[in-house]
Amino acid sequence: MQLMPKSNAVCAGDAITITPCISLAPALFFAYKAFKRMAVKLYGVVFREGNGGIHVCVDESLGENEFRIAGDTVFASSVEGAGYGLATMLQLIEYHNGVLTLANVKMQQKPDRDFRGLSVDLARKWHDFSYLLSYVDLCYLNKYRYLQLHLTDDEGWTMPFDCLPNAAIPGACYTKAEIAYLVEYAHEAGIILIPEFEGIGHASTLVRRCAAEFANEYDDEYATKPDLIMCIGKEGVFETIEKMLAELAAIFHYSPYLHIGCDEAAYSRWDHCKLCRKYMADHNIPDSKTLYSHFVKKITDICFSVGKTPIVWEGFPAEGTEDISRDTIVVVWESYYQVAPQLLDAGFRVINASWKPLYITPRENCKWNAAEDGWHIAKWDNWNPKSPAHGGMEVPLSDRVMGGMLCQWECTPQVEREQLLLNLPIVADRTWNTTDYYSAEELRQNCAKLYALQEKLFVV
């Protein structure tokens, strides 16, 4: 029996005919909610509590995120493990002519890495709220652990804030009720949402709409140009950011992480801002590049202060980062600003979001198949010859390579669909399994059913 992610499943006999019922140990009952709604979406079958169908039982010998399947029974020691087992059951089910059967397999499985992530860009191209629920469903089916929401960027600001109500754009912003519903919907599926607040750069919408809090005060020709970066010298700027991060932390209370951006900042503009020049002089900061690193330290410290571990993109400078906490997690994507070996040597933990082949964009030259490209969590690549990772860069596999993240950028659901559904199972397999994963040929032969199930969950 071929399942995704790759497992040690073996056939234990003929398929089992079952009724659409599920019985769960009380300690694992919470896992029922997501499975029930997914069975309806995928098969049109409503599983009710009762005997004669699937059983979910406690096995204290299993690890927190581990599960075992024997025929019609899932064994787990935690709701998380039970959720993974039930997600696997969705691949084992067949439903034809009113008859519900279950492939009879024996297997035991646990992930090699906790960080198995999908990131979706909600700021540049508007996505109706229903798609956010679809991303959760896709993550559940593929046994992802994290869904990162890129909520803010130069083009848009989709997250409402009580502390800064002018930031959100009316008509292009999710409501507080929608966000609250999404948080609980994901929690029921065992998916942890990571909100991304693009701090420092990628902030022109915020700077324009909240000029009193974030706008630079240029004293030359830059005064007539679009403002692309937060002003660090503004009085109260860090207090405002703290209020925003505290509000995000409270809304996304299940998540241990906040992603705070920190990449691709046009920091040379600070040389043209009288407030930033004064801030550098007052704090004995020699130049705007060092000021960039100073900001990263300040915002990561704020993140820790509100009870979350910060995640940042790789695109901050190496200079001046000695004081940044090494508990900060760095997503390495372009391998241009800093590369994985450099960051690991500096003591950071990293997540692999290698542009090639983990970036889904509208570009025709970015149509990847992650398996055919030979990607794994310790390998980075880039189509751009200017990147040190061009042609492939690998690091030794260690626990400090936390996992991988598939990233969608600048796409409407219609544009991203093909690449997203192609690569989701591949990246799931290669982050769940760090060494023994499917080859590209095995994927072509064995995973048609999972791809068909995904099609039902992401309708455009």
One Martini backbone bead per residue (centre of mass of N, CA, C, O) as a GRO file, in nm:
protein
  460
    1MET     BB    1   0.093   0.038   0.026
    2GLN     BB    2   0.056   0.375  -0.085
    3LEU     BB    3   0.174   0.656   0.096
    4MET     BB    4   0.129   0.989   0.232
    5PRO     BB    5   0.378   0.964   0.350
    6LYS     BB    6   0.615   0.759   0.362
    7SER     BB    7   0.591   0.411   0.460
    8ASN     BB    8   0.553   0.083   0.644
    9ALA     BB    9   0.323  -0.030   0.496
   10VAL     BB   10   0.117  -0.329   0.520
   11CYS     BB   11  -0.055  -0.585   0.410
   12ALA     BB   12  -0.324  -0.772   0.607
   13GLY     BB   13  -0.546  -0.793   0.379
   14ASP     BB   14  -0.845  -0.749   0.317
   15ALA     BB   15  -1.076  -0.545   0.287
   16ILE     BB   16  -1.276  -0.338   0.499
   17THR     BB   17  -1.597  -0.333   0.603
   18ILE     BB   18  -1.775  -0.033   0.688
   19THR     BB   19  -1.905   0.199   0.889
   20PRO     BB   20  -1.991   0.546   0.951
   21CYS     BB   21  -1.790   0.511   1.216
   22ILE     BB   22  -1.668   0.638   1.547
   23SER     BB   23  -1.432   0.551   1.801
   24LEU     BB   24  -1.317   0.724   2.103
   25ALA     BB   25  -1.108   0.810   2.316
   26PRO     BB   26  -1.141   1.066   2.527
   27ALA     BB   27  -0.841   1.181   2.491
   28LEU     BB   28  -0.902   1.177   2.147
   29PHE     BB   29  -1.169   1.328   2.054
   30PHE     BB   30  -1.070   1.594   1.910
   31ALA     BB   31  -0.993   1.443   1.632
   32TYR     BB   32  -1.287   1.426   1.506
   33LYS     BB   33  -1.356   1.700   1.373
   34ALA     BB   34  -1.172   1.700   1.118
   35PHE     BB   35  -1.242   1.424   1.007
   36LYS     BB   36  -1.541   1.465   0.959
   37ARG     BB   37  -1.520   1.703   0.751
   38MET     BB   38  -1.330   1.554   0.550
   39ALA     BB   39  -1.519   1.316   0.475
   40VAL     BB   40  -1.726   1.496   0.341
   41LYS     BB   41  -1.544   1.637   0.127
   42LEU     BB   42  -1.422   1.359  -0.003
   43TYR     BB   43  -1.703   1.144   0.028
   44GLY     BB   44  -1.988   1.223   0.159
   45VAL     BB   45  -1.932   1.129   0.464
   46VAL     BB   46  -2.082   1.062   0.781
   47PHE     BB   47  -1.927   1.044   1.084
   48ARG     BB   48  -2.027   0.864   1.362
   49GLU     BB   49  -2.080   0.775   1.665
   50GLY     BB   50  -1.944   0.444   1.689
   51ASN     BB   51  -1.970   0.128   1.584
   52GLY     BB   52  -1.819  -0.038   1.283
   53GLY     BB   53  -1.551   0.120   1.227
   54ILE     BB   54  -1.351   0.343   1.359
   55HIS     BB   55  -1.070   0.333   1.581
   56VAL     BB   56  -0.954   0.516   1.882
   57CYS     BB   57  -0.655   0.456   2.066
   58VAL     BB   58  -0.458   0.412   2.341
   59ASP     BB   59  -0.083   0.444   2.333
   60GLU     BB   60   0.173   0.511   2.557
   61SER     BB   61   0.428   0.409   2.379
   62LEU     BB   62   0.386   0.649   2.214
   63GLY     BB   63   0.452   0.926   2.077
   64GLU     BB   64   0.321   1.237   2.041
   65ASN     BB   65   0.352   1.209   1.693
   66GLU     BB   66   0.249   0.915   1.698
   67PHE     BB   67   0.142   0.617   1.506
   68ARG     BB   68  -0.098   0.341   1.473
   69ILE     BB   69  -0.198   0.080   1.239
   70ALA     BB   70  -0.478  -0.171   1.263
   71GLY     BB   71  -0.678  -0.161   1.033
   72ASP     BB   72  -0.950  -0.004   1.212
   73THR     BB   73  -0.700   0.112   1.398
   74VAL     BB   74  -0.600   0.380   1.603
   75PHE     BB   75  -0.288   0.466   1.757
   76ALA     BB   76  -0.231   0.683   2.049
   77SER     BB   77  -0.107   0.947   2.288
   78SER     BB   78  -0.233   1.178   2.105
   79VAL     BB   79  -0.396   1.403   1.917
   80GLU     BB   80  -0.181   1.436   1.706
   81GLY     BB   81  -0.145   1.135   1.634
   82ALA     BB   82  -0.443   1.085   1.566
   83GLY     BB   83  -0.456   1.284   1.330
   84TYR     BB   84  -0.251   1.136   1.151
   85GLY     BB   85  -0.405   0.871   1.139
   86LEU     BB   86  -0.670   0.989   1.013
   87ALA     BB   87  -0.538   1.105   0.761
   88THR     BB   88  -0.459   0.824   0.660
   89MET     BB   89  -0.744   0.702   0.642
   90LEU     BB   90  -0.830   0.882   0.398
   91GLN     BB   91  -0.643   0.703   0.203
   92LEU     BB   92  -0.788   0.412   0.277
   93ILE     BB   93  -1.046   0.496   0.163
   94GLU     BB   94  -1.354   0.365   0.017
   95TYR     BB   95  -1.633   0.487  -0.205
   96HIS     BB   96  -1.895   0.270  -0.337
   97ASN     BB   97  -2.219   0.237  -0.375
   98GLY     BB   98  -2.242   0.275  -0.046
   99VAL     BB   99  -1.953   0.150   0.006
  100LEU     BB  100  -1.735   0.105   0.287
  101THR     BB  101  -1.378   0.098   0.280
  102LEU     BB  102  -1.067  -0.053   0.414
  103ALA     BB  103  -0.753  -0.074   0.416
  104ASN     BB  104  -0.546  -0.345   0.524
  105VAL     BB  105  -0.317  -0.225   0.761
  106LYS     BB  106   0.024  -0.197   0.874
  107MET     BB  107   0.152   0.068   1.093
  108GLN     BB  108   0.428   0.305   1.170
  109GLN     BB  109   0.450   0.665   1.262
  110LYS     BB  110   0.690   0.943   1.236
  111PRO     BB  111   0.839   1.238   1.237
  112ASP     BB  112   1.152   1.386   1.178
  113ARG     BB  113   0.997   1.670   1.159
  114ASP     BB  114   0.820   1.944   1.268
  115PHE     BB  115   0.887   2.133   1.020
  116ARG     BB  116   0.589   2.150   0.820
  117GLY     BB  117   0.542   2.388   0.558
  118LEU     BB  118   0.312   2.656   0.466
  119SER     BB  119   0.312   2.947   0.250
  120VAL     BB  120   0.091   3.237   0.216
  121ASP     BB  121  -0.006   3.499  -0.005
  122LEU     BB  122  -0.237   3.766   0.108
  123ALA     BB  123  -0.132   4.065   0.009
  124ARG     BB  124  -0.105   4.074  -0.316
  125LYS     BB  125  -0.345   3.857  -0.337
  126TRP     BB  126  -0.661   3.806  -0.314
  127HIS     BB  127  -0.828   3.591  -0.071
  128ASP     BB  128  -1.070   3.422  -0.001
  129PHE     BB  129  -1.156   3.277   0.290
  130SER     BB  130  -1.203   2.984   0.186
  131TYR     BB  131  -0.898   2.930   0.118
  132LEU     BB  132  -0.791   2.913   0.406
  133LEU     BB  133  -0.941   2.648   0.465
  134SER     BB  134  -0.807   2.484   0.238
  135TYR     BB  135  -0.520   2.494   0.349
  136VAL     BB  136  -0.582   2.335   0.600
  137ASP     BB  137  -0.682   2.079   0.460
  138LEU     BB  138  -0.420   2.020   0.305
  139CYS     BB  139  -0.243   1.994   0.555
  140TYR     BB  140  -0.392   1.760   0.682
  141LEU     BB  141  -0.367   1.549   0.454
  142ASN     BB  142  -0.028   1.597   0.451
  143LYS     BB  143   0.088   1.646   0.744
  144TYR     BB  144   0.111   1.919   0.838
  145ARG     BB  145   0.193   2.176   1.092
  146TYR     BB  146   0.226   2.451   0.914
  147LEU     BB  147   0.070   2.785   0.862
  148GLN     BB  148   0.162   3.059   0.676
  149LEU     BB  149   0.069   3.412   0.701
  150HIS     BB  150   0.094   3.658   0.455
  151LEU     BB  151  -0.051   3.964   0.557
  152THR     BB  152   0.195   4.162   0.470
  153ASP     BB  153   0.269   4.443   0.243
  154ASP     BB  154   0.307   4.672   0.002
  155GLU     BB  155   0.012   4.591  -0.132
  156GLY     BB  156  -0.092   4.495   0.168
  157TRP     BB  157  -0.349   4.474   0.452
  158THR     BB  158  -0.519   4.189   0.610
  159MET     BB  159  -0.485   4.287   0.917
  160PRO     BB  160  -0.650   4.349   1.199
  161PHE     BB  161  -0.613   4.632   1.433
  162ASP     BB  162  -0.675   4.784   1.730
  163CYS     BB  163  -0.401   4.958   1.764
  164LEU     BB  164  -0.425   4.996   1.417
  165PRO     BB  165  -0.691   5.070   1.225
  166ASN     BB  166  -0.553   5.208   0.957
  167ALA     BB  167  -0.399   4.970   0.818
  168ALA     BB  168  -0.642   4.861   0.704
  169ILE     BB  169  -0.818   4.777   0.410
  170PRO     BB  170  -1.105   4.835   0.295
  171GLY     BB  171  -1.210   4.529   0.140
  172ALA     BB  172  -0.885   4.407   0.208
  173CYS     BB  173  -0.990   4.245   0.477
  174TYR     BB  174  -1.004   4.066   0.740
  175THR     BB  175  -1.187   3.965   0.989
  176LYS     BB  176  -1.198   3.893   1.316
  177ALA     BB  177  -1.393   3.655   1.285
  178GLU     BB  178  -1.234   3.502   1.070
  179ILE     BB  179  -0.973   3.464   1.227
  180ALA     BB  180  -1.096   3.314   1.468
  181TYR     BB  181  -1.206   3.078   1.302
  182LEU     BB  182  -0.935   2.985   1.180
  183VAL     BB  183  -0.787   2.918   1.439
  184GLU     BB  184  -0.987   2.686   1.522
  185TYR     BB  185  -0.985   2.520   1.265
  186ALA     BB  186  -0.682   2.452   1.281
  187HIS     BB  187  -0.673   2.330   1.562
  188GLU     BB  188  -0.858   2.086   1.495
  189ALA     BB  189  -0.626   1.991   1.270
  190GLY     BB  190  -0.328   2.048   1.391
  191ILE     BB  191  -0.278   2.345   1.294
  192ILE     BB  192  -0.027   2.592   1.286
  193LEU     BB  193  -0.033   2.929   1.299
  194ILE     BB  194   0.168   3.179   1.117
  195PRO     BB  195   0.214   3.499   1.151
  196GLU     BB  196   0.295   3.767   0.916
  197PHE     BB  197   0.499   4.046   0.994
  198GLU     BB  198   0.630   4.301   0.801
  199GLY     BB  199   0.919   4.410   0.902
  200ILE     BB  200   1.040   4.728   0.783
  201GLY     BB  201   1.000   4.605   0.520
  202HIS     BB  202   0.734   4.570   0.327
  203ALA     BB  203   0.573   4.873   0.439
  204SER     BB  204   0.419   5.093   0.265
  205THR     BB  205   0.128   5.073   0.357
  206LEU     BB  206   0.178   5.134   0.653
  207VAL     BB  207   0.328   5.406   0.618
  208ARG     BB  208   0.097   5.550   0.465
  209ARG     BB  209  -0.146   5.490   0.677
  210CYS     BB  210   0.086   5.535   0.931
  211ALA     BB  211   0.270   5.802   0.947
  212ALA     BB  212   0.287   5.886   1.250
  213GLU     BB  213   0.441   5.602   1.322
  214PHE     BB  214   0.646   5.539   1.032
  215ALA     BB  215   0.748   5.785   0.895
  216ASN     BB  216   0.972   5.946   0.733
  217GLU     BB  217   1.215   6.234   0.742
  218TYR     BB  218   1.294   6.385   0.472
  219ASP     BB  219   1.572   6.619   0.334
  220ASP     BB  220   1.519   6.541   0.026
  221GLU     BB  221   1.429   6.376  -0.260
  222TYR     BB  222   1.274   6.150  -0.086
  223ALA     BB  223   1.014   6.320  -0.014
  224THR     BB  224   0.887   6.238  -0.322
  225LYS     BB  225   0.896   5.941  -0.246
  226PRO     BB  226   0.831   5.641  -0.176
  227ASP     BB  227   0.777   5.474   0.126
  228LEU     BB  228   0.953   5.156   0.217
  229ILE     BB  229   1.020   5.227   0.530
  230MET     BB  230   1.070   5.226   0.843
  231CYS     BB  231   1.103   5.435   1.109
  232ILE     BB  232   1.334   5.434   1.379
  233GLY     BB  233   1.333   5.745   1.495
  234LYS     BB  234   1.060   5.731   1.592
  235GLU     BB  235   0.854   5.808   1.827
  236GLY     BB  236   0.733   5.498   1.949
  237VAL     BB  237   0.782   5.260   1.745
  238PHE     BB  238   0.835   5.015   1.942
  239GLU     BB  239   0.569   5.036   2.096
  240THR     BB  240   0.389   4.981   1.853
  241ILE     BB  241   0.504   4.704   1.778
  242GLU     BB  242   0.439   4.570   2.048
  243LYS     BB  243   0.133   4.593   2.023
  244MET     BB  244   0.109   4.426   1.764
  245LEU     BB  245   0.246   4.162   1.865
  246ALA     BB  246   0.059   4.118   2.105
  247GLU     BB  247  -0.197   4.088   1.937
  248LEU     BB  248  -0.104   3.850   1.766
  249ALA     BB  249  -0.044   3.658   2.003
  250ALA     BB  250  -0.341   3.649   2.102
  251ILE     BB  251  -0.480   3.546   1.843
  252PHE     BB  252  -0.225   3.331   1.800
  253HIS     BB  253  -0.213   3.136   2.073
  254TYR     BB  254  -0.109   2.847   1.960
  255SER     BB  255   0.151   2.979   1.876
  256PRO     BB  256   0.511   2.989   1.911
  257TYR     BB  257   0.503   3.189   1.659
  258LEU     BB  258   0.660   3.471   1.483
  259HIS     BB  259   0.663   3.642   1.185
  260ILE     BB  260   0.896   3.939   1.107
  261GLY     BB  261   1.076   3.922   0.857
  262CYS     BB  262   1.353   4.134   0.778
  263ASP     BB  263   1.362   4.187   0.464
  264GLU     BB  264   1.456   4.382   0.203
  265ALA     BB  265   1.572   4.651   0.307
  266ALA     BB  266   1.594   5.007   0.239
  267TYR     BB  267   1.833   5.127   0.441
  268SER     BB  268   1.959   5.381   0.290
  269ARG     BB  269   1.722   5.580   0.360
  270TRP     BB  270   1.815   5.658   0.650
  271ASP     BB  271   2.030   5.869   0.548
  272HIS     BB  272   1.764   6.069   0.468
  273CYS     BB  273   1.681   6.067   0.775
  274LYS     BB  274   1.679   6.266   1.051
  275LEU     BB  275   1.583   6.059   1.267
  276CYS     BB  276   1.785   5.827   1.202
  277ARG     BB  277   2.045   5.985   1.237
  278LYS     BB  278   1.995   6.052   1.534
  279TYR     BB  279   1.975   5.762   1.634
  280MET     BB  280   2.260   5.679   1.557
  281ALA     BB  281   2.405   5.892   1.731
  282ASP     BB  282   2.269   5.817   2.011
  283HIS     BB  283   2.365   5.486   1.960
  284ASN     BB  284   2.636   5.440   1.814
  285ILE     BB  285   2.574   5.407   1.498
  286PRO     BB  286   2.759   5.403   1.204
  287ASP     BB  287   2.522   5.273   1.016
  288SER     BB  288   2.254   5.151   0.833
  289LYS     BB  289   2.333   4.853   0.841
  290THR     BB  290   2.355   4.832   1.150
  291LEU     BB  291   2.066   4.931   1.198
  292TYR     BB  292   1.930   4.684   1.086
  293SER     BB  293   2.035   4.485   1.303
  294HIS     BB  294   1.918   4.644   1.537
  295PHE     BB  295   1.624   4.599   1.460
  296VAL     BB  296   1.623   4.291   1.474
  297LYS     BB  297   1.681   4.281   1.773
  298LYS     BB  298   1.440   4.446   1.874
  299ILE     BB  299   1.207   4.268   1.746
  300THR     BB  300   1.291   3.997   1.870
  301ASP     BB  301   1.270   4.087   2.164
  302ILE     BB  302   0.971   4.152   2.151
  303CYS     BB  303   0.876   3.872   2.079
  304PHE     BB  304   0.972   3.739   2.340
  305SER     BB  305   0.804   3.933   2.534
  306VAL     BB  306   0.521   3.797   2.405
  307GLY     BB  307   0.589   3.468   2.391
  308LYS     BB  308   0.767   3.441   2.120
  309THR     BB  309   0.918   3.297   1.848
  310PRO     BB  310   1.125   3.411   1.611
  311ILE     BB  311   1.086   3.468   1.258
  312VAL     BB  312   1.312   3.499   0.977
  313TRP     BB  313   1.456   3.613   0.717
  314GLU     BB  314   1.768   3.614   0.561
  315GLY     BB  315   1.768   3.946   0.464
  316PHE     BB  316   1.998   4.009   0.670
  317PRO     BB  317   2.274   4.120   0.803
  318ALA     BB  318   2.570   4.010   0.948
  319GLU     BB  319   2.621   4.275   1.045
  320GLY     BB  320   2.550   4.317   1.388
  321THR     BB  321   2.436   4.009   1.500
  322GLU     BB  322   2.561   3.921   1.779
  323ASP     BB  323   2.291   4.005   1.967
  324ILE     BB  324   2.121   3.797   1.844
  325SER     BB  325   1.927   3.557   1.912
  326ARG     BB  326   1.968   3.202   1.870
  327ASP     BB  327   1.646   3.151   1.887
  328THR     BB  328   1.634   3.250   1.623
  329ILE     BB  329   1.468   3.193   1.318
  330VAL     BB  330   1.582   3.100   0.984
  331VAL     BB  331   1.482   3.163   0.657
  332VAL     BB  332   1.607   3.001   0.375
  333TRP     BB  333   1.592   3.108   0.024
  334GLU     BB  334   1.816   3.264  -0.167
  335SER     BB  335   2.113   3.257  -0.089
  336TYR     BB  336   2.242   3.577  -0.059
  337TYR     BB  337   2.272   3.722   0.213
  338GLN     BB  338   2.247   3.437   0.352
  339VAL     BB  339   2.368   3.120   0.444
  340ALA     BB  340   2.337   2.826   0.595
  341PRO     BB  341   2.630   2.779   0.697
  342GLN     BB  342   2.658   3.059   0.829
  343LEU     BB  343   2.414   3.039   1.026
  344LEU     BB  344   2.499   2.780   1.168
  345ASP     BB  345   2.777   2.883   1.265
  346ALA     BB  346   2.627   3.123   1.433
  347GLY     BB  347   2.368   2.945   1.582
  348PHE     BB  348   2.136   2.896   1.404
  349ARG     BB  349   1.826   2.816   1.302
  350VAL     BB  350   1.673   2.641   1.019
  351ILE     BB  351   1.476   2.692   0.720
  352ASN     BB  352   1.367   2.543   0.421
  353ALA     BB  353   1.307   2.785   0.127
  354SER     BB  354   1.397   2.719  -0.148
  355TRP     BB  355   1.342   2.860  -0.432
  356LYS     BB  356   1.479   2.606  -0.551
  357PRO     BB  357   1.155   2.445  -0.545
  358LEU     BB  358   0.963   2.634  -0.314
  359TYR     BB  359   0.862   2.847  -0.529
  360ILE     BB  360   0.549   2.997  -0.596
  361THR     BB  361   0.502   3.157  -0.907
  362PRO     BB  362   0.426   3.330  -1.210
  363ARG     BB  363   0.677   3.230  -1.320
  364GLU     BB  364   0.794   3.035  -1.581
  365ASN     BB  365   1.089   2.973  -1.435
  366CYS     BB  366   0.898   2.847  -1.169
  367LYS     BB  367   0.853   2.527  -1.259
  368TRP     BB  368   0.830   2.285  -1.022
  369ASN     BB  369   0.981   1.967  -0.910
  370ALA     BB  370   1.102   1.862  -0.616
  371ALA     BB  371   1.186   1.572  -0.695
  372GLU     BB  372   1.335   1.624  -0.968
  373ASP     BB  373   1.533   1.834  -0.811
  374GLY     BB  374   1.635   1.692  -0.535
  375TRP     BB  375   1.502   1.777  -0.280
  376HIS     BB  376   1.604   1.869   0.056
  377ILE     BB  377   1.650   2.005   0.375
  378ALA     BB  378   1.986   2.025   0.301
  379LYS     BB  379   1.894   2.179   0.026
  380TRP     BB  380   2.002   2.433  -0.201
  381ASP     BB  381   1.860   2.660  -0.453
  382ASN     BB  382   1.904   2.859  -0.768
  383TRP     BB  383   1.841   3.030  -1.066
  384ASN     BB  384   2.049   3.239  -0.970
  385PRO     BB  385   2.385   3.303  -1.030
  386LYS     BB  386   2.424   3.503  -0.772
  387SER     BB  387   2.383   3.261  -0.607
  388PRO     BB  388   2.558   3.040  -0.405
  389ALA     BB  389   2.324   2.806  -0.470
  390HIS     BB  390   2.384   2.770  -0.749
  391GLY     BB  391   2.346   2.421  -0.823
  392GLY     BB  392   2.395   2.376  -0.515
  393MET     BB  393   2.350   2.338  -0.149
  394GLU     BB  394   2.497   2.175   0.134
  395VAL     BB  395   2.424   2.027   0.451
  396PRO     BB  396   2.433   1.887   0.733
  397LEU     BB  397   2.236   1.678   0.899
  398SER     BB  398   2.027   1.838   1.149
  399ASP     BB  399   1.835   1.973   1.404
  400ARG     BB  400   1.896   2.277   1.291
  401VAL     BB  401   1.730   2.154   1.062
  402MET     BB  402   1.388   2.182   1.096
  403GLY     BB  403   1.299   2.210   0.781
  404GLY     BB  404   1.021   2.293   0.562
  405MET     BB  405   0.894   2.543   0.302
  406LEU     BB  406   0.627   2.613   0.118
  407CYS     BB  407   0.590   2.887  -0.130
  408GLN     BB  408   0.354   3.144  -0.193
  409TRP     BB  409   0.359   3.398  -0.464
  410GLU     BB  410   0.166   3.632  -0.632
  411CYS     BB  411  -0.102   3.454  -0.626
  412THR     BB  412  -0.363   3.316  -0.736
  413PRO     BB  413  -0.543   3.038  -0.711
  414GLN     BB  414  -0.534   2.977  -1.018
  415VAL     BB  415  -0.218   2.996  -1.051
  416GLU     BB  416  -0.119   2.796  -0.810
  417ARG     BB  417  -0.258   2.517  -0.819
  418GLU     BB  418  -0.071   2.320  -0.973
  419GLN     BB  419   0.189   2.359  -0.798
  420LEU     BB  420   0.069   2.305  -0.524
  421LEU     BB  421  -0.048   2.010  -0.575
  422LEU     BB  422   0.222   1.889  -0.661
  423ASN     BB  423   0.418   1.976  -0.399
  424LEU     BB  424   0.289   1.910  -0.127
  425PRO     BB  425   0.355   1.599  -0.104
  426ILE     BB  426   0.659   1.618  -0.143
  427VAL     BB  427   0.727   1.802   0.101
  428ALA     BB  428   0.595   1.624   0.308
  429ASP     BB  429   0.780   1.378   0.266
  430ARG     BB  430   1.068   1.554   0.298
  431THR     BB  431   0.991   1.635   0.608
  432TRP     BB  432   0.907   1.373   0.740
  433ASN     BB  433   1.138   1.253   0.553
  434THR     BB  434   1.494   1.282   0.541
  435THR     BB  435   1.567   1.001   0.362
  436ASP     BB  436   1.301   0.804   0.325
  437TYR     BB  437   1.187   0.878   0.014
  438TYR     BB  438   1.042   0.946  -0.264
  439SER     BB  439   1.071   0.921  -0.579
  440ALA     BB  440   0.976   1.043  -0.873
  441GLU     BB  441   0.878   0.770  -0.983
  442GLU     BB  442   0.704   0.681  -0.742
  443LEU     BB  443   0.509   0.918  -0.757
  444ARG     BB  444   0.393   0.858  -1.040
  445GLN     BB  445   0.283   0.561  -0.955
  446ASN     BB  446   0.142   0.609  -0.630
  447CYS     BB  447  -0.025   0.922  -0.599
  448ALA     BB  448  -0.312   0.963  -0.730
  449LYS     BB  449  -0.512   0.976  -0.496
  450LEU     BB  450  -0.410   1.224  -0.345
  451TYR     BB  451  -0.445   1.419  -0.580
  452ALA     BB  452  -0.752   1.379  -0.599
  453LEU     BB  453  -0.820   1.482  -0.315
  454GLN     BB  454  -0.708   1.769  -0.349
  455GLU     BB  455  -0.904   1.864  -0.571
  456LYS     BB  456  -1.153   1.879  -0.365
  457LEU     BB  457  -1.013   2.117  -0.175
  458PHE     BB  458  -0.925   2.301  -0.451
  459VAL     BB  459  -1.154   2.518  -0.565
  460VAL     BB  460  -1.177   2.764  -0.854
   0.00000   0.00000   0.00000
